[in-house]
Every structure is written in structure tokens, then in C-alpha cells.
């Protein structure tokens, strides 16, 4: 199983608000990458079957703030 590592990233307002699946804001960590790719990657690393399960695991493991 892959290890989950903690690091700081910068996101634009549109990505934080979930306005679009693809970001076009230079400097944003999701610039020209799909949000789906990153969420599915985190889901896999957390060993979760669904995105909701991944969010719960990340929140209860204090990897993210709810």
C-alpha cells in the first residue's frame, strides 16, 4: 500500500469552490489537470472504495480539515 504524505499546495478560488473539473489558473496546483485524477489518486492511497469514504478517512486521520 502506498504511503500518504502531507505537503502544502496552493489552489485557486475556482478549484476550492469546485466550479470546474479542469483548472486554467497559472500557479494553482491543479492547473491543467483534472480534479478527478487527484481525488482518485488520494482515494486509492487511502484504500477507500469511494470518494466519500476517502474524505471520511482523510478527515478522521487528520490529513484534512472537515
C-alpha positions as CSV (number, residue, x, y, z in Angstrom):
1,X,0.0,0.0,0.0
2,X,1.3,3.5,-0.9
3,X,2.1,5.9,1.9
4,X,0.1,9.2,2.2
5,X,2.4,12.2,2.6
6,X,1.4,15.7,3.9
7,X,2.5,18.8,2.0
8,X,1.3,22.3,1.3
9,X,-0.3,23.2,-2.1
10,X,-1.9,26.3,-3.5
11,X,-5.4,26.2,-5.0
12,X,-7.3,29.0,-6.8
13,X,-10.8,30.0,-5.7
14,X,-12.5,28.2,-8.6
15,X,-10.9,24.8,-7.6
16,X,-11.7,25.3,-3.9
17,X,-15.3,26.1,-4.9
18,X,-15.4,23.1,-7.3
19,X,-16.6,25.3,-10.1
20,X,-14.9,23.3,-12.8
21,X,-13.2,19.9,-13.3
22,X,-10.2,21.4,-15.1
23,X,-8.2,24.4,-13.9
24,X,-6.7,27.1,-16.1
25,X,-5.3,29.4,-13.4
26,X,-1.4,29.5,-13.5
27,X,0.1,28.8,-10.1
28,X,-2.8,26.6,-9.0
29,X,-1.8,23.0,-8.0
30,X,-4.5,21.7,-10.3
31,X,-3.5,23.8,-13.3
32,X,-4.4,21.9,-16.5
33,X,-5.0,18.6,-14.5
34,X,-8.4,17.2,-13.8
35,X,-9.7,17.3,-10.3
36,X,-10.9,13.7,-10.8
37,X,-7.3,12.4,-11.2
38,X,-6.2,13.9,-7.9
39,X,-9.2,12.7,-6.0
40,X,-9.0,9.2,-7.4
41,X,-5.3,9.1,-6.6
42,X,-5.9,10.1,-3.0
43,X,-8.8,7.6,-2.8
44,X,-6.5,4.8,-3.9
45,X,-3.7,5.8,-1.5
46,X,-6.2,5.8,1.4
47,X,-7.5,2.4,0.5
48,X,-11.1,3.7,0.1
49,X,-13.7,2.3,-2.3
50,X,-15.5,5.6,-2.9
51,X,-14.6,9.3,-2.7
52,X,-16.9,9.7,0.3
53,X,-15.0,7.0,2.2
54,X,-11.7,8.7,1.2
55,X,-12.9,12.0,2.6
56,X,-14.0,10.4,5.8
57,X,-10.7,8.5,6.2
58,X,-8.7,11.7,5.5
59,X,-10.8,13.8,8.0
60,X,-10.7,11.2,10.8
61,X,-7.0,10.6,10.2
62,X,-6.5,14.4,10.4
63,X,-5.0,14.6,6.9
64,X,-7.6,17.3,6.0
65,X,-9.8,19.6,8.0
66,X,-13.5,19.0,7.6
